[in-house]
Amino acid sequence: MAGIAQAGARAASYPRKRMNMILETGFSQVAQSLLWPVLVLVGLAFVYALWVGGATLMEAWQRWRQPQYRSLGAAPHLSMEELELQLVRQVEPVRLLSRLSPMLGLIATMIPLGPALQSVAAGNGQQALAVFSGAFAGVVLALAAASVGLVVYSVRRRWLLAELLVVRKERGVAQ
């Protein structure tokens, strides 16, 4: 009797194991298909970080040469709320850059780790080393983009808030 129960339990667990294997294989294939789009996004984030970093350096130079320089378009017909929204719109892209880039870097690192660990387990260390170096290059670029984005966000936010304070004082609404 016990032998029949064990055979029945094994037969019942077979579909469950097969389903788990199908799910794991499907998840793995979906994750692997995300690698190239994520790497492209990391590359774009890095290029954007360089561009916005250069633009911020140019703005810093303009502000140094012209102390009254303003990048916040404070037209008289705009309300204070509209100016605040304009400020947020100007700094939001670099804020997103500084927050999303590390996540993209993590994804770019984690996706190749599964195949790399399989290579290590199979005794193919050279193949695993190549995968690891590519994975770490993605995270380095993403962290560099995030670092530039954070610096640019902080500097530009401070500049724009100072400009907003000047506009408030000019309009007599400063507290």
N, C-alpha and C positions, 0 to 999 in steps of 0.2 A: 504494500500500500504506500509506504513512504517513497519508494522509487517512482511510483506513478505521480505522486504529488510533486516531487522534485522535477520530473520531466515536464509536468504541466506548468510549473512556475518558470522553468527555463523557456518554454514555448511562449509563455505570456510576456516574458521580458524581452524576447527577440524583437517584436515590433517596436517596443519602446526604445531599444538600443538603436534600431535602424532609423527611427524618427529623429533621435538625438544626433545621429551621424549626418542625416540629411540636413538638419537645421544648422549644425556646425559648419558643414561644407558650404551651405548657402550663405551664411554670415561671413565666412572667410572670403568667398568670391565677391560679395558685395563690398567688403572692406578693401580687398585688393583693387577693385575697380575704382575706388575713391582715391587711390594714391596719386595718380597723375593730376586729377583736378586740384587736389590739395597742394601738390607741389607747384602747380601753376599759380594758385592763389598766394602761396608763400613768396614766389618770385615777384608777382605783381605788388604784393605788400611791401617787399623790400625796395622795389623801384619807386613806388609811391612815397615811401619813407625818405629815400634820397631826394626825391623831387621836393617834397614839402619841407625837408630840412634845409635845402638850398634856398627855397623861397623865404623861409623864416630868417635865414642869415642875411638875405638881401633886405628884408624888412627891417632887421636890426640895424643894418648899415644906414638905411633911409632914416630911421628914427634917430640915429646918432648924428647924422648930418642935418636933419630938420627936426628939432625937438617938438614942434607942433604937429608932426605927422600923425594922421589918423587913418586907420583902416576900417573903422566902424562908420558906415555911411549914415551920419546923424542928420538926415534931412529934417527940416523944421516941421513938416506935416506928419512925421512918424511919432506915434505915442511911445511912452517909455516901455510898455509891454512889447511893442513891435521891435524896438531897439534891442531889448533883451532876447527876443526870439532870433533876431539877426545875429546876435553874439553867439547864441547856442548853435545856430546853423554853421557859423564859421569854424567853430572848434569841434563840432561833433564828428566829422570824418577822422580827425587825428585821434580823438578819444576812442573811436571804434577800432582804429588801427592798433592802438596800444593795448586794447583788450582782446581783440580777436586773433592777433598774430601769435601770441603764445599758445592759444588753443590749436591753431592750425599747425604750429610746430610740433605740438604733442601728437596730433593725429599723424603727421608726417613721420614721426619717430615710431609710433606704436604699430602702424600697419606693417612695416617690413620686419618687425621683431619676431613675429610668428615663424615665417619662413627661415629667418636667420637662426633661430633656436633649433628648428628642425635640422638645419645644416650642421650645427654644432653637435647635435645628438647623433647624426649620421657620420660624424667624424670628418666633415668637410669644413675645416676651419677657415680656409682661404675664401671660400664663397661667403661664409658668414661675415668675415671681416669686410668684404666689399659691400655687403648689405648694410652693416653697421655704419660704415663711413658715410654712405649716402644718406642714411637716416639721420645721422647727427649733423650733417651739413644742412639739412632742411630745418632742423630746430635752431641751429646757430643763426641762419638767415632770418628766421621768424623772430627770434629774441632780439636780434639787432634792429629789425624793423619796429618791434614793440618799444625798444629803448628810445629810439629816435622819436617815435610817435609820442611817447610819454613826455619827453623833454619839450617837444614842440607844443604839445597840448598845454603844458604848465606855463610856458613862456607866453604863448599867444593868449591864453585865458587871462593871465595877469595883465597884459597890455590892454586887452579889450575891456576888462573890468575897470581899469584906470580911466580909459576913454569914456566909459559909461558914467563913471563918477563925475568927470568933467562936464558931460552933457547934463547930468542931474543938477549940478551946481549952476550951470548957465541957465537952466530953466527954472531954477528956484525950487526944486523938489528934493534936494539933498537933505539928509537928516542929520 
